[in-house]
C-alpha cells in the first residue's frame, strides 16, 4: 500500500531528512520516521487508527 499525502501535516523536507531507508525486494525505499507517521495518523483522525 502507498499513501499519497495531499495535505501534509509534516513538511516534505522534514519527511525526507528523517525518513528511514530500507531494502525492499532489492530496491532501496525511504519511509517516514515513526514520529512523523504518528503525527500524520493523528491529523487524519481516521476510525481505522483508533490506537494512535
Backbone bond lengths (Angstrom), bond angles and torsions (degrees), N, CA, C in turn:
res aa  C-N    CA-C-N  psi(-1)  N-CA   C-N-CA  omega(-1)  CA-C   N-CA-C  phi
1 X - - - 1.439 - - 1.528 107.95 -
2 X 1.296 115.66 142.93 1.461 122.06 176.66 1.517 107.94 -125.12
3 X 1.320 116.59 127.88 1.461 120.57 175.21 1.516 108.58 -92.76
4 X 1.317 115.61 135.64 1.461 121.21 175.54 1.521 107.28 -103.46
5 X 1.316 115.56 126.77 1.465 120.16 -177.83 1.524 108.74 -90.06
6 X 1.320 115.56 113.88 1.454 120.84 -179.63 1.526 110.66 -96.27
7 X 1.309 115.49 -39.26 1.462 122.52 -178.07 1.524 107.20 -126.20
8 X 1.334 116.72 85.84 1.465 118.47 -172.48 1.523 113.95 -68.28
9 X 1.319 115.36 122.33 1.465 121.71 174.99 1.521 110.05 -84.03
10 X 1.333 115.42 -19.75 1.458 122.29 177.45 1.524 105.98 -120.62
11 X 1.321 118.48 125.48 1.472 120.46 -179.35 1.533 111.77 -57.44
12 X 1.325 116.19 143.34 1.458 120.96 -177.06 1.521 112.31 -56.45
13 X 1.330 117.27 -41.18 1.465 118.74 -178.71 1.530 111.42 -62.24
14 X 1.330 117.02 -32.72 1.470 120.55 176.05 1.526 110.11 -71.05
15 X 1.332 116.99 -42.74 1.465 119.93 177.05 1.526 110.77 -58.47
16 X 1.319 115.76 -44.55 1.461 121.33 -179.18 1.530 111.02 -63.58
17 X 1.322 116.77 -45.56 1.464 121.18 -176.66 1.526 112.21 -68.19
18 X 1.326 116.84 -37.93 1.463 120.30 -174.90 1.519 113.19 -95.63
19 X 1.322 117.33 -4.95 1.462 121.44 -177.85 1.516 113.08 -61.00
20 X 1.306 115.54 156.46 1.459 123.02 -179.21 1.529 107.94 -108.63
21 X 1.339 116.24 127.94 1.457 120.35 -180.00 1.522 109.93 -90.58
22 X 1.336 115.50 131.69 1.460 122.10 -179.86 1.514 109.56 -130.14
23 X 1.326 115.49 161.72 1.450 121.53 174.13 1.524 107.58 -100.57
24 X 1.329 116.88 125.26 1.460 121.53 179.14 1.516 108.17 -127.73
25 X 1.314 116.78 109.38 1.459 122.39 -179.12 1.524 111.79 52.00
26 X 1.338 116.19 43.11 1.452 120.89 176.93 1.520 115.32 82.61
27 X 1.312 117.64 3.75 1.473 121.99 177.94 1.512 109.74 -117.64
28 X 1.305 116.28 140.83 1.460 121.00 177.22 1.528 108.29 -83.70
29 X 1.337 115.25 128.82 1.462 120.89 176.04 1.527 108.06 -127.60
30 X 1.299 116.50 159.25 1.459 120.74 177.45 1.523 107.62 -120.78
31 X 1.334 114.85 130.61 1.459 120.19 177.29 1.521 108.80 -117.02
32 X 1.305 115.30 158.00 1.465 120.38 -179.80 1.524 110.23 -66.06
33 X 1.322 116.15 146.29 1.463 121.83 175.53 1.531 108.76 -64.33
34 X 1.322 116.40 151.20 1.465 120.96 -176.47 1.524 112.24 -56.08
35 X 1.322 117.28 -38.38 1.469 120.17 179.63 1.531 110.71 -61.83
36 X 1.331 116.17 -40.40 1.457 120.08 179.32 1.521 111.56 -71.54
37 X 1.327 117.00 -36.93 1.467 120.08 176.50 1.519 110.92 -61.47
38 X 1.327 117.02 -43.66 1.467 120.94 179.34 1.526 110.09 -62.94
39 X 1.321 117.69 -43.10 1.473 121.35 177.92 1.522 110.40 -58.10
40 X 1.335 116.81 -46.09 1.472 120.62 -178.57 1.527 111.55 -68.10
41 X 1.336 117.45 -38.52 1.465 120.74 178.69 1.532 110.86 -65.09
42 X 1.319 116.26 -43.14 1.476 119.31 178.98 1.526 111.04 -63.56
43 X 1.304 117.17 -40.48 1.467 121.10 -179.65 1.527 111.18 -66.76
44 X 1.332 117.12 -33.70 1.467 120.91 -179.75 1.520 111.65 -71.71
45 X 1.347 117.33 -28.56 1.469 123.12 177.31 1.527 112.40 50.07
46 X 1.329 115.65 49.29 1.466 120.65 -179.04 1.526 110.85 -88.73
47 X 1.322 116.24 144.79 1.458 120.08 178.60 1.528 111.77 -67.43
48 X 1.340 117.92 -20.37 1.459 121.46 178.09 1.525 112.48 -71.85
49 X 1.320 117.17 -13.57 1.467 121.92 -177.08 1.534 111.06 -119.29
50 X 1.331 118.13 57.73 1.470 119.47 -173.25 1.533 114.49 -68.59
51 X 1.312 118.06 -24.40 1.463 121.34 -174.62 1.521 113.43 -91.93
52 X 1.302 118.36 3.91 1.483 120.67 -178.39 1.509 109.57 -87.17
